[in-house]
Amino acid sequence: MKSNEIARSEVICPGIVEASKEGTLDNGHDHQNQNGTEGELGRLDHQSEQVRHPLSPSRHSPLLTIVGPTASGKTATAIALARELGGEVISADSRYLYRGMDVGTAKPTLEEMAGIPHHLIDIADPTDDYSLALYQRDAYAAIGDVLGRDKLPILAGGTPLYLNAVLEGWRIPEAAPDPTFRAEMDAIANESGNDALHARLATIDPAAAGRIPATNRRRVIRALEIHHLTGRPMSELEGKSPPPYRVLKLGLMPSRDRLVARIERRVDAQIEQGFVEEVQRLLDAAVPLNAPAMSAIGYRELADYLGGRSTLAEAIERIRFHTHRYVRHQLGWLRKMPDVVWFDPEADGWFERLREEVIRFLSPDETASRTRGVD
C-alpha cells in the first residue's frame, strides 16, 4: 500500500462494522471520554486481575505498536503492515469496543479491514461496563493467541491508559467498584468543586494526587475509592511488571496544521455519513446519556441537538472543539512516551521507511516466514 492510499483510507467508517471474530475475546468494554481529562485518559475501574502475561515462545517475541493522535492514520497503517507481514491487529482504542457505535468512532469497516483479523473490536454493548484491568487481561490474551499461531501482533490505538497498561505491565489495584461511594464523591465534587475532592486525595495519597489532576474527577474518585476499600493508598498498590515482548513503537505525527485539517475533514465526513442518525438509533435503543459509551466525543453533543438543546451547527462546533482539546491531551502524553520511532504520514515515502524499520526489527528468520509481498 502506498502512503497516499493509507492517508485516504483513514476515513470515517459508515454503517455498523462486524469485526472479525477470529481470536476476539467476547466480554465487556471500556470507553473513551474525550470531552476533557476525565474518562479515557484516566479510568481505573473495577476489580483488577493480577497481571498475567501470555505464554509465548520467549522474551524475544515481537510486538509492534502503532501510536499517534486522533486522525493520524494508525488503524490504516496497522492494517497495511498486517497484510504485508502476516500480522493481526489488536485494538488499543477504547472507542472501538462498542457495538453500534461506528461512524462516531471512526471504526474500520470490513472492507478496510481487508480480511485482517482484528481483536477487541465490537465486543460490548454501549450499556456494558468494562475496566482497564479487563482490557489489560484481554489484550495480553489476544497477543498470546496471535503469537501462538505464529502471527505478528500489532497493537494500534490512541488510548493512553490502554497502551501503558499493556506495554508497561501495570499492576492495577484490586478493588471492586462501590457505586454508593462514587455517588457520594460525585456529590461532593458537584457541590464543592473538583479541587475539594482532590484535596481529600492529597491527604491520604500525596503521590497519586501529584500525578492525577484535579480536573480528572474519575481518576481522583477511583484513587479515593481504592483507599476506602483497601485502607491503603493506590500508589502503594500499583507497580509494573513489564511483559515478555520485544517491542517496536512506531509513531505517526502529522504537522499541526495538517492534523487540524484532518480533524476538520473527519468531523464533516462523520456528519455526512450518518453520525446524527447513529446517535438517534442509540437513543431509540434506550442507551442513557450517562452510559460510559456516550461520553465519546460527538455523542452527547449530537444528543443535545436531537433533544432540541442546541442547533446542529452548534453541536458540530462543539465536536470540533472537544476533539482538538482531546488531541492536545494525547500529544502531551505522546511526547513523554519513550523509544518511539516517529513518521510524518504526509511525507513522501513515509510508509516505505516505516516498513523498512519493521523489517530491521524482525529477525531474518521471522521476516522470511512472515513477509508477504514486501519489496
C-alpha positions in Angstrom: 0.0 0.0 0.0 1.4 3.4 -0.9 1.5 6.2 1.6 -1.2 8.3 -0.1 -3.5 5.2 -0.1 -3.1 4.9 3.6 -3.9 8.5 4.1 -7.1 8.1 2.1 -8.2 5.0 4.0 -8.2 6.9 7.3 -11.8 8.0 6.7 -14.8 7.8 8.9 -16.4 4.4 8.5 -20.1 4.3 7.7 -22.5 1.6 8.9 -22.3 -1.0 11.6 -19.0 -2.9 11.5 -19.0 -6.6 12.4 -15.3 -7.2 13.2 -13.5 -10.4 12.5 -14.2 -12.8 15.4 -11.1 -14.9 14.9 -9.3 -14.6 18.2 -11.5 -11.9 19.7 -12.5 -12.0 23.3 -16.2 -11.6 23.9 -16.6 -9.8 27.2 -17.1 -6.2 28.5 -15.9 -2.9 27.3 -14.5 0.5 28.3 -15.0 3.9 26.8 -13.1 7.0 25.8 -14.3 10.2 27.3 -12.6 12.6 25.0 -14.6 15.6 26.3 -11.9 16.5 28.8 -9.4 15.0 31.0 -11.8 12.6 32.7 -12.7 9.1 31.4 -10.4 7.9 28.6 -7.2 9.4 29.9 -7.8 8.2 33.4 -10.3 5.5 34.1 -9.1 2.8 36.5 -12.3 1.0 37.4 -13.4 -2.3 38.7 -11.8 -5.3 40.2 -8.4 -6.0 38.8 -6.8 -9.2 37.7 -3.2 -9.9 38.6 -1.0 -9.1 35.6 -0.9 -12.3 33.6 1.3 -12.3 30.6 0.6 -14.8 27.9 2.7 -17.9 27.4 4.9 -17.0 24.5 7.9 -18.7 22.8 10.4 -16.5 24.5 11.1 -13.0 25.8 12.1 -12.2 22.2 8.6 -12.5 20.8 7.9 -9.3 18.7 5.1 -6.9 19.3 4.6 -3.9 17.0 2.9 -0.9 18.5 1.4 2.0 16.4 0.6 5.2 18.3 -0.4 8.7 17.3 -3.1 11.3 17.9 -6.6 11.1 16.6 -6.9 11.2 12.8 -3.2 10.4 12.2 -3.8 7.1 10.3 -3.0 4.5 13.0 -5.6 2.0 12.0 -4.9 2.1 8.3 -1.2 1.8 8.9 -1.7 -1.2 11.2 -3.9 -3.0 8.5 -1.3 -2.3 5.8 1.5 -3.8 7.9 -0.6 -6.7 9.0 -1.4 -7.6 5.3 2.2 -7.4 4.3 3.8 -9.1 7.3 1.3 -11.8 8.3 0.0 -9.8 11.3 -3.2 -9.3 13.2 -4.4 -6.0 14.7 -5.2 -5.7 18.4 -7.1 -2.5 19.1 -5.9 -0.1 21.8 -8.8 2.3 21.2 -11.4 2.2 23.8 -14.0 3.6 21.4 -13.8 0.6 19.2 -15.2 -1.7 21.9 -18.8 -0.8 21.4 -21.2 -2.4 19.0 -23.4 0.0 17.0 -21.0 3.0 17.6 -19.2 3.1 14.2 -19.5 6.4 12.5 -18.7 8.5 15.5 -15.7 6.3 16.5 -14.1 6.0 13.0 -14.2 2.3 13.4 -12.7 0.4 10.4 -15.2 -1.2 8.0 -14.9 -4.8 7.0 -13.7 -3.6 3.6 -11.0 -1.5 5.2 -10.0 -4.4 7.5 -9.1 -6.2 4.2 -9.6 -9.7 5.8 -7.1 -9.0 8.6 -8.3 -10.4 11.9 -9.0 -7.6 14.5 -9.1 -8.2 18.2 -11.0 -6.2 20.9 -13.4 -4.5 18.4 -17.2 -4.8 18.8 -17.1 -6.8 21.9 -19.6 -4.9 24.1 -22.9 -3.2 24.1 -23.0 0.6 24.8 -24.6 0.0 28.2 -22.0 -2.5 29.3 -19.2 -1.7 31.7 -15.5 -2.7 31.3 -12.3 -1.8 33.0 -8.7 -1.1 32.4 -7.8 -4.3 34.3 -10.1 -6.3 31.9 -8.7 -4.7 28.9 -5.1 -5.5 30.0 -6.1 -9.1 30.6 -7.8 -9.4 27.3 -5.0 -7.7 25.4 -2.4 -10.0 26.8 -4.6 -13.0 25.9 -5.0 -11.7 22.4 -1.3 -11.1 22.0 -0.6 -14.6 23.2 -3.1 -16.1 20.9 -1.6 -14.3 17.9 1.9 -15.3 18.8 0.8 -18.8 19.4 -0.3 -19.1 15.8 3.0 -17.7 14.6 1.5 -14.4 13.5 2.7 -10.9 14.2 0.7 -8.9 16.9 0.2 -5.3 16.0 -1.1 -3.2 18.9 -2.7 0.0 17.5 -4.6 2.8 19.1 -4.6 6.1 20.9 -6.0 5.4 24.4 -3.0 6.2 26.6 -4.1 4.1 29.6 -4.6 1.0 27.5 -1.3 1.3 25.8 0.6 2.0 29.0 -1.1 -0.8 30.9 -0.1 -3.3 28.3 3.4 -2.1 27.4 4.5 -1.3 30.9 2.7 -4.2 32.6 0.9 -2.1 35.2 -0.3 -3.9 38.4 -3.7 -2.5 38.8 -5.1 -2.4 42.4 -7.8 -5.0 43.1 -10.9 -3.2 44.3 -14.4 -3.7 43.1 -16.4 -0.6 42.3 -18.5 0.9 45.0 -21.4 2.8 43.4 -22.6 4.3 46.6 -19.1 5.7 47.5 -18.7 7.0 44.0 -22.1 8.8 44.1 -21.1 10.4 47.4 -17.8 11.6 46.0 -19.6 12.9 42.9 -22.0 14.8 45.1 -19.1 16.4 47.0 -17.4 17.5 43.7 -20.7 18.9 42.3 -21.3 20.9 45.5 -17.7 22.0 46.4 -15.8 21.5 43.2 -13.1 19.1 41.9 -10.4 20.8 44.0 -12.2 19.8 47.2 -12.1 16.2 46.2 -8.5 16.5 45.1 -7.6 17.9 48.5 -9.0 14.8 50.1 -6.8 12.6 47.9 -3.8 14.7 48.7 -4.2 14.0 52.4 -4.3 10.2 52.0 -2.3 9.6 48.9 0.0 12.5 48.1 1.8 10.5 45.3 -1.4 9.8 43.5 -2.6 13.4 43.9 0.7 14.6 42.5 0.1 12.8 39.2 -3.7 13.0 38.9 -5.0 16.5 38.1 -8.0 17.8 40.0 -9.9 18.1 36.7 -9.8 14.3 36.2 -12.6 13.5 38.5 -12.9 9.9 37.6 -9.3 9.1 38.5 -9.5 11.1 41.7 -12.6 9.2 42.8 -11.0 5.9 41.8 -8.0 6.6 43.9 -10.2 7.6 46.9 -12.3 4.5 46.3 -9.3 2.2 46.4 -8.2 3.7 49.7 -11.7 3.5 51.0 -12.0 -0.2 50.1 -8.5 -1.4 51.0 -7.3 1.0 53.6 -4.1 1.5 51.6 -3.1 4.3 49.1 -3.5 3.4 45.5 0.2 4.4 44.9 1.3 1.7 47.3 -0.6 -1.0 45.5 0.5 -0.1 42.0 3.6 -1.3 40.3 4.9 -2.6 37.0 5.8 -6.0 35.6 7.0 -5.5 32.0 5.6 -8.1 29.6 7.8 -10.6 27.8 7.9 -8.9 24.4 10.4 -7.3 22.2 8.5 -4.1 21.4 8.9 -1.7 18.5 6.9 1.5 18.9 6.0 3.3 15.7 4.5 6.8 15.9 2.5 8.8 13.4 2.7 12.6 13.8 1.4 14.9 11.1 2.3 18.5 11.3 0.0 20.6 13.5 -1.7 22.3 10.5 -2.3 19.1 8.7 -3.6 17.4 11.8 -6.1 20.2 12.3 -7.2 19.9 8.7 -7.6 16.1 9.1 -9.8 16.5 12.1 -11.9 19.1 10.4 -12.4 16.8 7.4 -13.2 13.9 9.7 -15.9 15.7 11.6 -17.5 16.8 8.3 -17.4 13.2 7.0 -18.9 11.8 10.1 -21.9 14.1 9.8 -22.3 13.3 6.1 -22.0 9.5 6.7 -24.8 9.4 9.3 -23.4 10.3 12.7 -26.6 12.1 13.7 -28.6 9.0 12.7 -26.3 6.7 14.7 -26.9 8.8 17.8 -30.6 8.7 17.2 -30.5 4.9 17.0 -28.7 4.7 20.3 -31.2 7.0 22.0 -34.1 4.9 20.5 -32.4 1.8 21.9 -32.6 3.5 25.4 -28.9 3.9 25.8 -28.7 6.5 28.6 -26.6 9.7 28.1 -24.7 8.8 31.2 -23.6 5.5 29.8 -19.8 5.2 29.6 -20.0 4.8 25.8 -21.9 8.0 25.3 -19.0 10.1 26.7 -17.1 9.6 23.5 -16.8 12.8 21.6 -19.8 13.7 19.5 -22.5 11.5 21.0 -23.7 13.8 23.8 -23.2 16.9 21.6 -25.5 15.4 19.0 -27.9 14.1 21.6 -28.3 17.8 22.7 -29.1 18.7 19.1 -31.6 15.9 18.8 -33.2 16.9 22.1 -33.6 20.5 20.9 -31.0 21.9 23.3 -28.7 23.2 20.5 -28.6 23.6 16.8 -26.7 21.2 14.5 -24.1 23.9 13.7 -23.5 24.4 17.5 -23.2 20.7 18.1 -20.7 20.3 15.2 -18.6 23.2 16.5 -18.6 21.6 20.0 -17.4 18.3 18.5 -14.6 20.1 16.7 -13.6 22.0 19.9 -13.7 18.9 22.1 -11.7 16.8 19.5 -9.0 19.4 19.3 -8.8 19.6 23.1 -8.6 15.9 23.4 -5.8 15.7 20.8 -3.8 18.2 22.9 -4.0 15.8 25.8 -2.9 13.0 23.5 0.0 15.0 22.3 1.2 15.7 25.8 1.2 12.0 26.6 2.9 11.1 23.3 5.7 13.5 23.9 6.5 11.6 27.1 6.4 8.1 25.6 9.9 6.7 25.3 11.6 4.9 22.4 9.1 5.9 19.7 10.3 5.9 16.0 8.3 8.8 14.5 7.0 9.3 11.0 5.1 12.1 9.3 2.2 10.4 7.4 2.1 13.3 4.9 5.8 13.0 3.9 6.8 11.3 0.6 7.8 7.7 1.1 7.0 7.6 4.8 5.3 4.2 4.7 8.2 2.6 2.8 10.6 3.9 5.5 8.3 2.7 8.3 8.1 -0.8 6.7 11.9 -0.9 6.4 12.1 -0.1 10.1 9.8 -3.0 10.9 11.8 -5.4 8.7 15.0 -4.4 10.5 13.3 -5.0 13.8 12.2 -8.6 12.9 14.9 -11.2 12.8 15.8 -12.7 9.4 14.1 -15.9 10.2 10.9 -14.2 11.4 10.9 -11.9 8.4 11.3 -14.8 5.9 8.4 -16.7 7.4 6.1 -13.7 7.9 6.7 -11.4 5.0 4.2 -11.4 2.2 4.8 -9.0 -0.7 7.4 -6.8 1.0 9.5 -5.0 -1.6 
